[in-house]
Amino acid sequence: MSLLLLLVAAITLVAVACGDDEEGEEPTATVEGEEPTATAEEAGDLSDIPEDTTGITDTEIVLGTHLPLSGIAAIYGNAIAPSLQAYFSYINDTEGGVNGRKITLIVEDDGYEPPQANQVVRKLVEQDGVFAIVSGLGTATHGAVFEYLVENKIPDLFVSTGATKFTEPVTRTAFGYNPNYIQEGTAIGTYIAENFPDAKVGMLIQNDDFGTDGEKGVRVGIEGSNVEIISVVTYEATQTDMTAQVQRLQNDGATLVVGYVLPRQAGSLVSVARATLSWDVPIMVTGVVADELTIALAGPDNAEGVITAAYIRPLATEGDAAIEKHKEIMAQYAPDVPPSNVSLYAQSLAELTVEVLKQAGPDLNRRSIIEAAESIRGFLCSVCIAPSNMSPTDHRPIEAFRLAKVEGGVWVPFGEVISYESTED
């Protein structure tokens, strides 16, 4: 835990003053991803995607990514970047890469700022000549480059966000990774309706599609029950102190709180509720923050009992050979980065990337990588709780969750796997 705290302490963040938070309008309650978003005919063939081999040589595959190595979300980038690099290096050393080509990953810092993301992604494409973008992180930051990548037919593999706008409707060159936030919110809302049937829910959400998608999902999950959402309070991504927002939720009479927040804000939400306000309200949070860092930021005692929806087996899973192997890979290839649920997430994404590259075969090009991704069925990464499936009408590989709760300072899964799988065999 001390190493995690040192990592957190090393990140300098600038908080801006909180504005007035208004209760949001009730969004339309629909579940995205339960059905294919297009027919096979609507999806069409891939003839308009060129068999472009930019970034491919006889010995190398050059991939690029944009991640926040600085700024408000650096907690993610400084764990994901070296973890991706570690797994690709492991594959290069133990398997000679993929189909005789070693993987090179160029990482650019977007600072979790959309204009900076736009700048660095254009550099990756136009100057570095990457074959594909992999694991671009952030709803707003990737949103700034999404259309550019689509227009230039650059494979946009496994976006590190669950925002539905990247996969519903399907864009043939773009693939999500995280379960979409509406599905996740639905799972959270369903749990609330079944276990807190008279709850008055207060929601703390980021003021973008990340937050509003989560709110939509929770509304789907509680539909038809006696549960009410009585307050929705927003924050801007640059704000880190949630005192005013949590106080507002308490004053509004919430008896249960749901957070669609980043780690800093999640830590503040929990610590303010428990330590500052002595408010022992049940708290549920997005799986985006299901990591040891969030527990460290909130304080282990404060975080006890917080619930999330997870899709990767937690680092604390005992006797898990795959997680022990992950620790070995990190120790060898990224010794300065403590293994965490975030590093496990990065490895899971890297494993799927490698599998898709393998399926594309030795004649790798931008059309064949899309064909390969759309053909993935039943691929179970070493640390995932459910298989990945994709098709021409479903570009969201992970559509299953398992709830987890903080117990004794770690995330502990409970209950059955909840699936919203939409790929048809």
Secondary structure as GFF3:
##gff-version 3
##sequence-region A 1 425
A	DSSP	alpha_helix	2	9	.	.	.	ID=ss1
A	DSSP	alpha_helix	40	43	.	.	.	ID=ss2
A	DSSP	beta_strand	60	67	.	.	.	ID=ss3
A	DSSP	alpha_helix	74	95	.	.	.	ID=ss4
A	DSSP	beta_strand	102	109	.	.	.	ID=ss5
A	DSSP	alpha_helix	114	126	.	.	.	ID=ss6
A	DSSP	beta_strand	132	134	.	.	.	ID=ss7
A	DSSP	alpha_helix	139	151	.	.	.	ID=ss8
A	DSSP	beta_strand	156	159	.	.	.	ID=ss9
A	DSSP	three_ten_helix	164	166	.	.	.	ID=ss10
A	DSSP	beta_strand	174	176	.	.	.	ID=ss11
A	DSSP	alpha_helix	181	195	.	.	.	ID=ss12
A	DSSP	beta_strand	200	206	.	.	.	ID=ss13
A	DSSP	alpha_helix	209	222	.	.	.	ID=ss14
A	DSSP	beta_strand	228	235	.	.	.	ID=ss15
A	DSSP	alpha_helix	243	251	.	.	.	ID=ss16
A	DSSP	beta_strand	256	260	.	.	.	ID=ss17
A	DSSP	alpha_helix	263	271	.	.	.	ID=ss18
A	DSSP	pi_helix	272	276	.	.	.	ID=ss19
A	DSSP	beta_strand	283	285	.	.	.	ID=ss20
A	DSSP	three_ten_helix	287	289	.	.	.	ID=ss21
A	DSSP	alpha_helix	292	298	.	.	.	ID=ss22
A	DSSP	alpha_helix	300	303	.	.	.	ID=ss23
A	DSSP	beta_strand	307	310	.	.	.	ID=ss24
A	DSSP	alpha_helix	321	333	.	.	.	ID=ss25
A	DSSP	alpha_helix	341	360	.	.	.	ID=ss26
A	DSSP	alpha_helix	366	374	.	.	.	ID=ss27
A	DSSP	beta_strand	400	407	.	.	.	ID=ss28
A	DSSP	beta_strand	410	413	.	.	.	ID=ss29
A	DSSP	beta_strand	418	419	.	.	.	ID=ss30
###
